[in-house]
Amino acid sequence: METLLLMIFCFFGYIVAYHTYGKFLARKIFNLHPNTPVPSNQLYDGIDYVPAKKSVIFGHHFTSIAGTGPIVGPAIGIIYGWAPAVLWIMLGSIFMGAVHDFGSLVVSVRNEGKSISEIADKYINRRVRFIFFAIVFLVLLIVIAIFGVVIAVVFARFPSSVLAVWLQIPIAIALGFAIYKRQFNLLTTTIIAIIAMYAAISFGSILPLTMPTIFNIPPTGVWTIILLAYAWVASTLPVTTLLQPRDYINAWQLFIMMALLAVGVVFVSFADSLPLVAPAFNPSPQGAPPMMPFLFIIIACGAVSGFHSLVATGTSPKQIAKEPDTLFVGFGSMLTEGALAILVIICVAAGIGIAYEISPDSILTGRQAWEHHYSSWSDAAGLGAKLDAVVIGAANIMASLGINASLGATLMGVFIASFAGTTLDTSVRLQRYVVSEMAHTIKFGGLKGRYAATTFATVTAAILAFAAGANGKGAMNLWPLFGTVNQLLAALALLVVTMYLKSQGRGKFWVTLLPCLVMLTLTLWALVYKLCDFWSHSNWMLFVIGGIIFALAVWMTVETFLLLLRPRPTPS
């Protein structure tokens, strides 16, 4: 029953937060107005700038920011105990993450849908803009290079998900065609698309596919090549052709999955029991980095994540049809992601205790099951271990609804791979914007066009992916830096939104300044810890790159705060 009460409390808290703090920000801080011109109409081009219905753009935005983040982060962050994880997810998502996403989206909508880097140029200075470009390019480079491997790992662990994930592409294209070319009813076409999607999942469950080694390239490397090629195509097509409708149906997949898990929690709680078998507090797990500040770095998506600002100032502002829609899309999607992270916590803190098979003859339950999986940092930190914990817990909970473990694992595998795919699609398109904007700035015409910029984005990611060999895992070399750099980006994005609010002459910029200061403190602290670790292990590449990022971040922060503290000129 305690698990059910935790879920109800968190979900109710999110609803209250949206209708109180979210609407306060919309009305009193950002003054949203339905008649304010928006970029999707002013700059309409049918490719990137296309107005969309609020529900459709919510689906695109949510699946783009979520990816696997709110799954893998909480699945490892719970090693410090479920209580600190839940507190950070709840408070972080409401007062930091939702403010960060919503603020970034509003500011971009009011600046022609431009990126956070371009906005930094306008409200701070050009030097800061170039620092932002460097950090944003690095974050997207790592994300694009790594997500091919992430999806490959999911495909390897859940071969029944492969066919279903690829069949989503023609379903999404058909959905986009029906809505935008034939003006079919959105509700009707959505229902048909969802039925087709679950038919594809059923079909995939009886026809699992495994990628073989091709030309001495391991399966992970082959999938990385295929996925980068797909992302190139998807990112050059008009947004309404594939990206937006695929994200939309994936969002529905998530809503259905969340509903199944929530109903499953209710059933198990009343039919049997669903205790939280994870410890409430476990501040010093074996081999883990210190909880402060690393809990706040490990659990990013679900609480606050810098990557979200790239979507909020990239694809989404170019599709917002009315300014008030930004509240639902920006603030609402972040709270929904927080709700997903809470369900993941329940899966790995309670669901895993229902049954954990370590061999055909040995099944652990209760605290023993949790302690076996989370016996140490090294046992729980790998991608496979994170996915296993969530999938096992979710399948156990859904079993109460009559969904057998095999089908439940397939549903989770398709869900995780699909979300990773939407993040890959969006990241390549975002990197195309970044490259194109920089090419315009330095007047390098060869990379201004969408085909050239997209090629540069995918080729640089491929170079990183295959830098360590044919398995495509080269980006893993930079992965130890990603968490801190991602959270640093969140702090810097909040700093830019703060400068925007100050420029408007509003004294209430504290709503973004306070979370900015918290995130700056935590991420710079974590980055210093990482740099010391890289130095002690003679990892000079990560030490040098991390040191450069630290110096750039401090430089940008000092410049911005000097400007922030400068009094506004008195009107003459």
C-alpha positions in Angstrom: 0.0 0.0 0.0 2.9 2.4 0.7 3.9 2.2 -3.0 0.4 3.0 -4.1 0.2 6.0 -1.8 3.6 7.2 -3.0 2.4 7.1 -6.6 -0.9 8.9 -5.9 0.9 11.6 -3.8 3.4 12.3 -6.6 0.9 12.3 -9.4 -1.5 14.6 -7.5 1.5 16.9 -6.7 2.2 17.3 -10.4 -1.4 18.2 -11.2 -1.4 20.8 -8.4 2.0 22.2 -9.5 0.8 22.6 -13.1 -2.4 24.5 -12.2 -0.6 26.7 -9.6 3.1 27.3 -10.2 2.9 26.7 -13.9 0.0 29.1 -14.5 1.7 31.6 -12.2 4.7 31.6 -14.5 2.6 31.8 -17.6 0.5 34.8 -16.4 2.7 36.7 -14.0 6.3 36.0 -15.2 6.0 35.5 -19.0 2.7 37.1 -19.7 1.6 34.7 -22.4 -0.9 36.0 -24.9 -2.8 34.1 -27.7 -2.5 37.0 -30.2 1.3 37.4 -30.0 2.8 36.4 -33.4 4.8 33.1 -33.3 7.6 31.9 -35.6 5.6 28.9 -37.0 3.3 31.4 -38.8 5.7 34.3 -39.4 8.5 32.1 -40.8 6.4 29.2 -42.2 8.5 27.2 -44.7 6.7 23.8 -44.6 10.0 22.0 -43.5 10.9 23.2 -40.0 8.5 26.1 -39.3 5.1 24.5 -39.3 2.3 25.3 -36.8 0.9 22.2 -35.1 -1.9 21.4 -32.7 -1.1 21.6 -29.1 -1.5 17.8 -28.5 0.7 16.9 -31.5 3.5 19.2 -30.6 3.3 18.0 -27.0 3.9 14.4 -28.3 6.9 15.5 -30.3 8.4 17.6 -27.5 7.9 15.1 -24.8 9.3 12.1 -26.6 12.2 14.2 -27.8 13.2 15.4 -24.4 12.6 12.0 -22.7 14.4 9.4 -24.7 15.9 6.8 -22.3 16.9 9.5 -19.8 14.0 9.2 -17.3 14.5 5.4 -17.4 18.2 4.8 -17.0 18.9 7.8 -14.6 16.4 6.8 -11.9 17.2 3.2 -12.3 20.8 3.8 -11.1 20.1 6.9 -8.9 17.9 4.7 -6.6 21.1 3.0 -5.4 21.3 6.0 -2.9 17.8 5.1 -1.7 14.3 5.7 -3.0 13.6 8.7 -0.7 16.3 11.1 -2.0 15.6 10.0 -5.6 11.9 10.7 -5.3 12.5 14.1 -3.6 14.9 15.2 -6.3 12.5 14.1 -9.1 9.5 15.8 -7.5 11.1 19.1 -6.4 13.6 19.2 -9.3 11.0 18.7 -12.0 8.6 21.3 -10.6 10.9 24.1 -9.6 13.9 23.5 -11.9 13.2 21.3 -14.8 9.8 22.6 -15.8 10.9 26.2 -15.3 14.0 25.5 -17.4 12.0 23.9 -20.2 9.1 26.3 -20.2 11.4 29.4 -20.0 13.7 28.2 -22.8 10.7 27.5 -25.0 9.0 30.9 -24.4 12.2 32.8 -25.0 12.8 31.0 -28.2 9.3 31.5 -29.5 9.7 35.2 -28.8 13.0 35.2 -30.8 12.1 33.6 -34.1 12.5 30.1 -32.8 16.3 30.6 -32.5 18.6 28.3 -30.6 19.8 28.9 -27.0 23.2 29.9 -28.4 21.7 32.6 -30.6 19.6 33.9 -27.7 22.7 34.1 -25.5 24.2 36.4 -28.2 21.2 38.8 -28.0 20.8 38.9 -24.2 24.5 38.5 -23.0 27.2 38.9 -25.7 28.8 37.3 -28.7 31.6 35.7 -26.7 29.1 33.8 -24.6 27.3 32.8 -27.8 30.5 31.0 -29.0 31.0 29.3 -25.7 27.4 28.0 -25.9 27.9 26.8 -29.4 31.0 24.8 -28.3 29.1 23.2 -25.3 25.9 22.5 -27.3 27.9 21.0 -30.2 29.7 18.7 -27.8 26.5 17.5 -26.0 24.8 16.8 -29.3 27.8 15.1 -30.7 28.0 12.7 -27.8 24.2 12.1 -27.8 24.1 11.3 -31.5 27.1 9.0 -31.4 26.0 7.2 -28.3 22.3 6.6 -29.1 23.1 4.3 -32.0 24.8 2.0 -29.4 22.0 2.4 -26.9 19.4 1.3 -29.5 21.7 -1.6 -30.6 22.0 -2.8 -27.0 18.2 -2.7 -26.7 17.8 -4.6 -29.9 20.3 -7.2 -28.8 18.5 -7.7 -25.4 15.0 -7.6 -26.9 15.2 -8.9 -30.5 11.4 -9.0 -30.6 11.4 -5.2 -30.5 13.4 -4.8 -33.7 10.6 -5.2 -36.3 8.1 -3.3 -34.3 10.3 -0.2 -34.0 11.1 -0.1 -37.7 7.4 -0.6 -38.6 6.6 2.5 -36.7 8.2 4.5 -39.6 5.6 3.8 -42.3 2.8 4.1 -39.7 4.1 7.6 -38.7 4.5 8.6 -42.4 0.9 7.5 -43.1 -0.3 9.4 -40.0 1.4 12.6 -41.1 0.0 12.2 -44.6 -3.5 11.6 -43.4 -3.5 14.6 -41.0 -1.6 17.2 -43.1 -2.4 16.2 -46.7 -5.9 14.8 -46.3 -7.1 16.7 -43.2 -8.4 13.6 -41.6 -9.8 13.7 -38.1 -7.0 13.7 -35.6 -8.7 11.4 -33.1 -9.7 8.8 -35.7 -6.3 8.7 -37.3 -4.6 8.5 -33.9 -6.7 5.5 -32.9 -5.9 3.7 -36.2 -2.2 4.5 -35.8 -2.1 3.2 -32.2 -3.9 -0.1 -33.3 -1.4 -0.5 -36.1 1.5 0.2 -33.7 0.4 -2.5 -31.3 -0.3 -4.9 -34.2 3.4 -4.3 -35.2 4.5 -5.1 -31.6 2.5 -8.3 -31.7 4.0 -9.2 -35.1 7.5 -8.4 -33.8 7.0 -10.6 -30.7 6.6 -13.7 -32.9 9.3 -12.7 -35.4 12.4 -11.6 -33.4 15.3 -10.3 -35.5 19.0 -10.4 -34.6 21.6 -8.4 -36.4 24.6 -10.6 -37.6 28.2 -9.5 -37.9 28.6 -7.9 -41.4 32.0 -7.4 -43.1 33.6 -8.0 -39.7 31.6 -5.2 -38.2 29.9 -6.2 -34.9 26.1 -5.8 -34.6 26.4 -2.6 -32.6 28.5 -1.1 -35.3 26.1 -2.2 -38.0 23.2 -0.7 -36.2 25.1 2.5 -35.6 25.7 2.9 -39.3 22.0 2.1 -40.2 20.6 4.4 -37.5 22.8 7.4 -38.5 21.8 6.9 -42.2 18.2 6.8 -41.1 18.6 9.9 -38.9 20.1 11.8 -41.9 17.1 11.1 -43.9 14.6 11.8 -41.1 16.3 15.0 -40.2 16.2 16.5 -43.7 12.5 15.6 -44.4 9.8 18.2 -43.5 9.1 17.9 -39.8 5.4 16.9 -40.5 6.5 13.9 -42.7 8.1 11.7 -40.1 9.6 13.3 -37.0 6.5 14.9 -35.6 4.0 12.1 -36.3 6.5 9.4 -35.1 7.0 11.3 -31.9 3.3 11.8 -31.5 2.5 8.0 -31.7 5.4 7.3 -29.5 3.9 9.6 -26.9 0.7 7.6 -27.0 2.8 4.5 -26.6 4.2 6.1 -23.4 0.8 7.1 -22.1 -0.5 3.6 -22.5 2.6 2.1 -20.9 2.3 4.5 -18.0 -1.4 3.7 -17.6 -0.7 0.0 -17.6 2.0 0.4 -14.9 -0.2 2.7 -12.8 -3.2 0.4 -13.0 -0.8 -2.6 -12.3 0.4 -0.8 -9.1 -3.2 -0.5 -8.0 -4.0 -4.1 -8.7 -0.9 -5.5 -7.0 -1.4 -3.2 -4.0 -4.9 -4.4 -3.3 -4.7 -8.0 -4.5 -1.4 -8.8 -2.7 1.0 -6.2 -1.6 3.7 -4.1 -3.3 6.1 -2.9 -0.6 9.1 -0.7 -1.3 11.9 -3.3 -1.0 14.6 -0.7 -1.8 16.0 1.1 1.3 14.7 4.6 1.8 18.3 5.9 2.3 21.5 4.3 1.2 24.0 7.2 1.3 27.2 5.2 0.8 26.7 2.3 -1.8 29.8 0.2 -2.4 32.0 1.8 -5.1 29.6 4.6 -5.9 30.6 8.3 -6.1 29.3 10.5 -3.2 25.6 11.1 -3.2 26.3 14.8 -3.1 26.5 16.1 -5.8 26.2 13.0 -8.0 22.6 12.1 -7.3 21.7 15.4 -9.1 23.9 14.5 -12.0 22.8 10.9 -12.4 19.1 11.7 -12.3 18.9 14.4 -15.0 15.9 13.6 -17.2 12.9 13.4 -14.8 14.3 16.3 -12.7 16.2 18.8 -14.9 18.3 18.2 -18.0 20.2 20.7 -20.2 19.4 18.6 -23.3 15.8 19.8 -22.9 16.8 23.4 -23.6 18.1 22.3 -27.0 14.7 20.8 -28.0 12.9 23.8 -26.4 15.0 26.2 -28.5 15.3 23.9 -31.5 12.4 21.9 -33.1 9.5 22.7 -30.8 9.4 26.6 -30.9 9.2 26.4 -34.7 5.9 24.4 -34.4 4.1 26.3 -31.6 0.8 27.6 -33.0 -0.1 30.0 -30.1 2.0 31.4 -27.4 -0.1 30.0 -24.5 0.5 26.5 -25.9 4.1 26.8 -24.4 2.7 26.1 -20.9 1.2 22.8 -21.9 4.2 21.8 -24.1 7.1 23.1 -22.0 5.9 22.9 -18.4 3.4 20.0 -18.9 5.8 17.7 -20.7 8.5 18.1 -18.0 6.0 17.2 -15.3 4.9 14.2 -17.4 8.5 13.1 -17.6 8.8 13.4 -13.9 5.7 11.1 -13.5 7.4 8.6 -15.8 10.6 8.8 -13.6 8.4 8.1 -10.5 7.0 5.0 -12.2 10.5 3.9 -13.0 11.4 4.3 -9.3 8.4 2.2 -8.4 9.5 -0.5 -10.9 13.0 -0.8 -9.5 12.1 -0.1 -5.8 9.1 -2.3 -5.6 8.3 -4.2 -8.8 11.7 -5.9 -8.8 10.9 -7.5 -5.4 8.0 -9.5 -6.8 10.3 -11.9 -8.6 13.9 -11.8 -9.7 15.1 -14.8 -11.6 18.9 -15.4 -11.3 18.7 -18.9 -12.7 15.9 -21.3 -13.8 16.0 -22.9 -10.4 16.5 -19.7 -8.3 14.1 -16.8 -7.9 14.7 -14.1 -5.4 11.9 -11.9 -3.9 11.7 -8.8 -1.6 14.8 -7.0 -0.3 17.0 -10.0 -1.4 16.0 -9.3 -5.0 16.9 -5.6 -4.8 20.1 -6.2 -3.0 21.2 -8.8 -5.5 20.8 -6.4 -8.4 22.1 -3.3 -6.5 24.8 -5.0 -4.5 27.4 -2.5 -5.7 27.9 0.4 -8.1 29.7 -1.7 -10.7 26.8 -4.3 -10.7 24.1 -1.7 -11.3 25.8 1.0 -13.4 25.9 -0.6 -16.8 23.3 0.1 -19.4 22.2 -3.5 -19.6 21.8 -3.6 -15.8 19.7 -0.4 -15.7 17.4 -1.7 -18.5 17.1 -5.1 -16.8 16.0 -3.6 -13.5 13.3 -1.5 -15.1 12.1 -4.2 -17.5 11.9 -6.9 -14.8 10.1 -4.6 -12.4 7.6 -3.4 -15.0 6.9 -6.9 -16.3 6.2 -8.1 -12.8 3.8 -5.2 -12.2 2.0 -5.7 -15.5 1.7 -9.4 -14.9 -1.1 -8.5 -12.5 -3.1 -7.4 -15.5 -2.7 -10.7 -17.2 0.2 -9.6 -19.4 2.8 -12.4 -19.4 6.4 -11.6 -18.6 7.6 -12.2 -22.2 5.0 -9.8 -23.7 5.7 -7.3 -21.0 9.4 -7.4 -21.7 8.7 -6.9 -25.4 6.4 -3.9 -24.7 9.2 -2.3 -22.6 11.8 -3.1 -25.2 9.9 -1.4 -28.0 9.1 1.5 -25.7 12.7 2.1 -24.7 14.1 1.6 -28.3 11.4 3.9 -29.7 12.2 6.7 -27.3 15.9 6.4 -28.0 15.1 6.6 -31.7 13.1 9.8 -31.3 16.0 11.4 -29.3 18.4 10.4 -32.1 16.1 11.9 -34.8 15.7 15.1 -32.9 19.4 15.4 -32.0 20.5 15.2 -35.6 18.0 17.9 -36.6 19.2 20.1 -33.7 22.8 19.6 -34.6 21.9 20.6 -38.1 20.5 23.9 -36.8 23.6 24.4 -34.7 26.0 23.8 -37.6 23.9 26.0 -40.0 23.7 28.8 -37.5 27.5 28.7 -36.9 28.1 28.6 -40.7 26.0 31.8 -41.1 27.9 33.5 -38.3 31.4 32.7 -39.7 30.1 33.2 -43.2 31.1 29.6 -44.3 28.5 29.0 -47.0 29.4 25.3 -47.5 27.6 24.3 -44.4 24.6 26.6 -44.4 22.2 24.3 -46.3 20.2 21.6 -44.5 21.8 18.7 -46.5 25.4 19.8 -45.9 24.8 20.7 -42.3 23.0 17.3 -41.6 25.9 15.5 -43.4 28.4 17.2 -41.1 26.3 16.4 -38.1 26.1 12.6 -38.9 29.6 12.3 -40.2 31.2 13.8 -37.1 29.1 11.6 -34.9 30.2 8.5 -37.0 33.8 9.5 -36.6 33.4 9.7 -32.8 31.4 6.5 -32.7 34.0 4.5 -34.6 37.1 6.2 -33.1 37.6 3.2 -30.8 36.9 0.4 -33.3 34.2 -1.2 -35.4 31.8 -1.8 -32.6 30.6 1.9 -32.8 31.2 2.5 -29.1 33.8 5.3 -29.4 31.5 7.9 -27.8 31.8 5.8 -24.6 35.2 7.5 -24.2 33.5 10.8 -23.6 30.5 9.4 -21.8 32.0 10.0 -18.3 31.8 13.7 -19.0 28.3 13.8 -20.5 26.3 13.9 -17.2 28.1 16.9 -15.8 28.2 18.7 -19.1 24.5 18.1 -19.7 23.6 19.5 -16.2 26.0 22.4 -16.7 24.1 23.2 -19.9 20.9 23.3 -17.9 22.4 25.9 -15.5 23.6 28.0 -18.4 20.3 27.9 -20.1 18.6 29.1 -16.9 21.2 31.9 -16.9 20.1 33.0 -20.4 16.4 32.9 -19.4 17.3 35.0 -16.4 19.0 37.6 -18.5 15.9 37.6 -20.8 13.6 38.3 -17.9 15.9 41.0 -16.6 15.9 42.6 -20.1 12.1 42.8 -19.9 12.4 44.9 -16.8 10.7 42.3 -14.6 12.0 41.9 -11.1 10.8 38.4 -10.8 13.8 36.8 -12.5 14.5 34.9 -9.3 12.3 32.1 -10.5 15.1 31.1 -12.9 18.0 32.6 -11.1 17.6 30.5 -7.9 17.5 27.1 -9.8 20.4 28.4 -12.0 22.5 29.0 -8.9 21.7 25.6 -7.5 22.5 23.8 -10.7 25.8 25.8 -11.2 26.9 24.8 -7.7 26.1 21.1 -8.1 27.5 20.7 -11.6 30.7 22.7 -11.1 31.3 20.7 -7.9 30.7 17.4 -9.8 33.0 18.6 -12.6 35.8 19.4 -10.2 35.4 15.9 -8.6 35.5 14.4 -12.1 38.6 16.3 -13.1 40.4 15.2 -9.9 39.4 11.6 -10.7 40.7 11.9 -14.4 44.0 13.3 -13.1 44.5 10.6 -10.5 43.8 7.9 -13.2 46.0 9.7 -15.8 43.0 10.0 -18.2 44.5 13.0 -19.9 42.0 13.2 -22.8 39.0 13.6 -20.4 41.0 15.8 -18.1 41.9 18.2 -20.9 38.4 18.3 -22.4 36.7 18.6 -19.0 39.2 21.3 -18.0 38.4 23.3 -21.1 34.6 23.0 -20.5 35.1 24.0 -16.9 37.1 27.1 -17.9 34.5 28.1 -20.5 31.6 27.6 -18.1 33.3 29.8 -15.4 34.1 32.4 -18.1 30.5 32.6 -19.3 29.1 32.6 -15.8 31.3 35.5 -14.6 30.6 37.6 -17.7 26.8 37.0 -17.4 26.7 37.7 -13.6 28.6 41.0 -14.1 26.0 42.0 -16.7 23.2 40.7 -14.4 24.4 42.8 -11.5 24.8 45.9 -13.6 21.9 48.3 -12.9 19.5 49.0 -15.8 20.0 52.4 -17.4 17.6 55.1 -16.2 15.3 56.3 -19.1 16.1 59.9 -20.0 
